[in-house]
Amino acid sequence: MQDKLDSQENKVNIINGTDDNDLLQGTTGNDEIYGYKGNDSILGKEGNDSLVGGEGHDIVEGGDGDDHLQVNAGDDRLQGDAGNDNIEGGEGNDSLSGGKGDDRIFGNEGEDNIDGDEGKDEIHGGEGDDEIHGDEGKDKIDGGKGDDTITGGAGRDYIDGGLGNDHLAGGEDNDLLIGSDGNDIIAGDNGNDVIIGGIGADQLTGGAGNDSFIYITINDSLAEAPDKIDDFETGSDKIVLHALKFFNNEEVEIKKVASFTGKINELLLDYNENTNVTNLMLDHDGNGLAEFNIEIVGKVDFEQDIII
């Protein structure tokens, strides 16, 4: 074990592993531990530690303190424990857990399983089809690339699925859920949630509470691949179109009508009693056909439920 001084002139203990399978334990102070090759087990204990697994299938636990945990190749398991930790997965299919504290977690490559646990966590899935749980606290979650499954848990969470066909669930509080690109399945669960499906044919469920479904561009719900809102509650939930833009990013000035008349930017509600489905349709170019459409289970009221 070697010693060095950090920027605040506190002693830092340097512990190096070997190319074999090592068991490396830190001290009660601030440690730097390098596992190198092999399937290593690294425990930081107390102090603000920097723990690097290297190659192999490693187990890295931060212990108390504000720790930095990092691995490279291999299917690794990282546990932040107490403190505000920075946790970075590697190329493999990693299991990452923040523990207590406000943690920053990066899955990077691979199909990772990530748990924020307690605290206000910032989680980035990276590439791969990840499973992410924010758990307790006000979390900010970005799925990144891949077909991700993300649940916010308790707390007012911000969840962005990113690229891919994602499954998003908000949890108990008032959450913001964004599907971004892909055909996403989004459930607000409890709370007054804001749901933005993004581009693609999305399946949206607000759950309990007064929920808002926001549309930014006509590409968010094209007539040939519309979004479907499964549980719209008239008088409580809202569909928000006031920021809607067309393909060229030009803002759309919308007029509500009872039927299309051949004029541009006409918005029409068509309710089918047999199927109990309302189609919210927009004719942008005035040809009498909808370019934009949302399928809504239940009857929708133009004045109460649609904001333009």
C-alpha positions in Angstrom: 0.0 0.0 0.0 1.3 3.5 -0.9 0.4 6.9 0.4 -0.1 10.2 -1.4 -1.6 13.6 -0.5 -4.7 14.8 -2.2 -5.5 18.4 -3.2 -6.5 19.2 0.4 -3.3 17.6 1.7 -5.2 14.6 3.2 -3.4 11.3 3.1 -4.8 9.0 0.4 -4.0 5.3 0.6 -3.3 3.6 -2.8 -4.0 -0.1 -3.0 -3.2 -2.1 -6.1 -4.5 -5.5 -7.0 -2.9 -8.1 -9.3 -3.9 -10.1 -12.4 -5.5 -12.7 -10.1 -8.8 -12.7 -8.3 -8.2 -10.3 -5.5 -10.0 -9.3 -2.3 -9.1 -5.6 -1.7 -10.2 -3.7 1.3 -9.7 0.0 2.1 -9.1 1.7 5.3 -11.0 4.2 7.4 -9.4 7.0 5.4 -9.6 8.0 1.7 -8.5 5.2 -0.5 -7.6 4.6 -4.2 -8.0 0.9 -5.0 -7.3 -0.6 -8.4 -8.3 -4.2 -9.1 -6.8 -4.6 -12.6 -7.4 -8.0 -14.2 -9.2 -10.9 -12.5 -12.6 -11.2 -10.8 -12.0 -8.9 -7.9 -14.0 -7.9 -4.7 -13.3 -4.4 -3.6 -14.6 -2.8 -0.4 -13.9 0.9 0.2 -15.1 1.1 3.9 -15.1 4.6 5.4 -13.7 7.7 3.7 -14.2 9.2 0.2 -12.8 6.4 -2.0 -12.0 5.9 -5.6 -12.5 2.2 -6.5 -11.7 0.9 -10.0 -12.5 -2.7 -10.9 -10.7 -3.0 -14.2 -11.2 -6.2 -16.3 -13.0 -9.2 -15.0 -16.3 -9.7 -13.2 -15.9 -7.5 -10.2 -17.8 -6.7 -7.0 -17.3 -3.1 -5.8 -18.8 -1.6 -2.7 -18.2 1.9 -1.7 -19.0 1.8 2.0 -19.4 5.1 3.9 -18.3 8.4 2.3 -18.7 10.0 -1.1 -17.2 7.4 -3.4 -16.3 7.0 -7.0 -16.9 3.5 -8.3 -15.8 2.5 -11.8 -15.4 -0.7 -13.8 -14.5 -1.6 -17.4 -15.0 -5.0 -19.1 -17.0 -7.8 -17.4 -20.4 -8.2 -15.8 -19.9 -6.3 -12.6 -21.8 -5.4 -9.4 -21.4 -2.0 -7.9 -23.0 -0.8 -4.6 -22.6 2.8 -3.5 -23.8 2.3 0.0 -23.9 5.6 2.1 -22.8 8.9 0.8 -23.2 10.8 -2.5 -21.6 8.5 -4.9 -20.5 8.5 -8.5 -21.0 5.1 -10.1 -19.9 4.1 -13.6 -20.7 0.8 -15.2 -18.6 -0.6 -18.1 -18.9 -2.7 -21.2 -20.7 -5.6 -19.6 -24.2 -6.3 -18.2 -23.8 -4.6 -14.8 -25.8 -4.4 -11.6 -25.5 -0.9 -10.2 -27.1 0.4 -6.9 -26.7 3.8 -5.4 -27.7 3.1 -1.8 -28.3 6.1 0.5 -27.4 9.6 -0.6 -27.8 11.6 -3.8 -26.0 9.5 -6.3 -25.0 9.8 -10.0 -25.1 6.5 -11.8 -24.0 5.7 -15.4 -24.8 2.3 -16.9 -22.8 3.0 -20.1 -22.6 -0.1 -22.4 -24.4 -3.4 -21.8 -27.8 -4.4 -20.6 -27.7 -3.0 -17.0 -29.9 -3.3 -13.9 -29.8 0.0 -12.1 -31.4 0.9 -8.7 -31.1 4.4 -7.3 -32.3 3.4 -3.9 -32.6 6.4 -1.5 -31.9 10.0 -2.2 -32.2 12.3 -5.2 -30.4 10.3 -7.8 -29.3 11.1 -11.4 -29.3 8.0 -13.5 -28.2 7.5 -17.1 -28.8 4.1 -18.7 -26.5 4.5 -21.6 -26.5 1.9 -24.4 -28.3 -1.4 -24.2 -31.7 -2.5 -23.0 -31.6 -1.4 -19.3 -33.9 -2.0 -16.3 -33.9 1.1 -14.1 -35.6 1.8 -10.8 -35.4 5.2 -9.3 -36.9 4.0 -5.9 -37.2 6.7 -3.2 -36.4 10.3 -3.8 -36.8 12.9 -6.5 -34.9 11.2 -9.3 -33.8 12.3 -12.8 -33.5 9.3 -15.1 -32.4 9.1 -18.8 -32.7 5.7 -20.4 -30.4 6.6 -23.3 -30.3 4.1 -26.2 -32.0 0.7 -26.2 -35.4 -0.6 -25.2 -35.5 0.3 -21.5 -37.8 -0.4 -18.6 -37.9 2.4 -16.2 -39.9 2.9 -12.9 -39.6 6.1 -10.9 -40.8 4.9 -7.5 -41.6 7.3 -4.7 -40.8 11.0 -5.2 -41.4 13.5 -8.0 -39.4 12.0 -10.8 -38.2 13.2 -14.3 -38.0 10.2 -16.6 -36.8 10.3 -20.3 -36.8 7.0 -22.1 -34.5 8.2 -24.8 -34.1 6.2 -28.1 -35.9 2.9 -28.4 -39.2 1.3 -27.5 -39.4 2.0 -23.8 -41.6 1.0 -20.9 -42.0 3.9 -18.4 -43.9 4.1 -15.1 -44.0 7.1 -12.8 -44.9 5.9 -9.4 -46.5 7.6 -6.4 -46.0 11.3 -7.0 -46.4 14.0 -9.7 -44.0 12.8 -12.4 -42.8 14.0 -15.8 -42.5 11.2 -18.2 -41.0 11.6 -21.7 -40.9 8.8 -24.3 -38.8 10.6 -26.9 -38.3 8.5 -30.0 -39.8 5.0 -30.3 -43.1 3.2 -29.8 -43.3 3.6 -26.0 -45.6 2.3 -23.3 -46.0 5.0 -20.6 -48.0 4.8 -17.3 -48.2 7.7 -14.9 -49.5 5.6 -12.1 -50.5 7.8 -9.1 -50.1 11.6 -8.9 -50.8 14.5 -11.3 -48.4 13.5 -14.1 -47.2 15.2 -17.2 -46.8 12.7 -20.1 -45.0 13.4 -23.4 -45.0 10.4 -25.6 -42.7 11.9 -28.3 -42.2 10.6 -31.8 -43.7 7.2 -32.4 -47.0 5.3 -31.8 -47.2 5.3 -28.0 -49.6 3.7 -25.6 -50.3 6.1 -22.7 -52.0 5.6 -19.4 -52.3 8.5 -16.9 -53.5 6.5 -13.9 -54.9 8.2 -10.8 -54.8 11.9 -10.6 -55.2 14.9 -13.0 -52.8 14.1 -15.8 -51.7 16.1 -18.8 -50.8 14.6 -22.2 -48.6 17.1 -24.1 -47.9 17.1 -27.9 -45.0 19.1 -29.3 -44.9 18.1 -33.0 -47.4 16.5 -35.4 -44.8 13.7 -35.7 -45.7 12.7 -32.1 -48.9 11.1 -33.2 -49.2 10.6 -37.0 -52.6 9.5 -38.5 -51.0 6.3 -39.8 -49.3 5.5 -36.4 -51.4 7.2 -33.7 -50.9 7.3 -30.0 -53.5 5.7 -27.8 -54.6 7.1 -24.5 -56.1 4.2 -22.5 -57.8 5.9 -19.5 -58.6 9.5 -20.2 -60.9 11.0 -17.5 -62.9 13.9 -19.0 -63.0 16.9 -16.7 -59.8 15.8 -14.9 -57.2 15.0 -17.6 -56.0 17.4 -20.3 -54.6 17.0 -23.8 -52.3 20.0 -24.5 -51.7 21.1 -28.1 -50.7 24.8 -27.6 -47.0 24.1 -28.4 -47.8 21.9 -31.5 -45.6 22.4 -34.5 -45.7 20.9 -38.0 -43.0 18.9 -39.9 -40.9 22.0 -40.7 -41.0 23.2 -37.1 -43.6 25.9 -38.0 -46.1 26.6 -35.2 -49.7 25.4 -35.9 -52.6 27.8 -35.3 -55.5 25.5 -34.6 -59.2 26.0 -35.0 -61.8 23.6 -33.5 -64.5 22.4 -35.9 -67.4 20.0 -36.0 -66.3 18.6 -39.3 -63.4 19.2 -41.8 -64.3 22.0 -44.3 -61.1 22.0 -46.4 -59.4 24.8 -44.5 -55.9 24.4 -42.9 -55.2 23.5 -39.3 -58.7 22.3 -38.4 -59.1 20.1 -35.3 -61.9 17.6 -35.1 -63.2 15.2 -32.4 -64.9 12.0 -33.6 -66.5 9.8 -31.0 -67.6 6.2 -31.8 -70.2 5.0 -29.3 -69.7 1.3 -30.4 -66.0 1.3 -29.6 -66.0 4.0 -26.9 -63.1 5.6 -28.7 -62.6 9.3 -29.5 -60.3 10.3 -32.4 -58.7 13.7 -32.0 -57.7 14.6 -35.6 -55.9 17.6 -37.2 -56.1 18.4 -40.9 -53.0 20.6 -41.4 -53.0 21.1 -45.2 -56.7 21.5 -45.8 -57.2 18.4 -47.9 -60.0 17.1 -45.7 -57.8 14.3 -44.2 -56.0 14.1 -40.9 -52.2 14.1 -40.7 -52.3 14.0 -36.9 -54.5 11.7 -34.8 -54.8 10.6 -31.2 -57.0 7.6 -30.3 -58.6 8.2 -26.9 -60.5 5.6 -24.9 -63.7 7.3 -23.7 -65.6 10.5 -24.6 -63.7 13.7 -24.7 -65.1 17.2 -24.3 -63.6 19.9 -26.6 -63.9 22.7 -24.1 -62.9 21.0 -20.9 -60.3 18.6 -22.1 -58.4 20.1 -25.0 -55.9 23.0 -24.5 -54.8 24.8 -27.7 
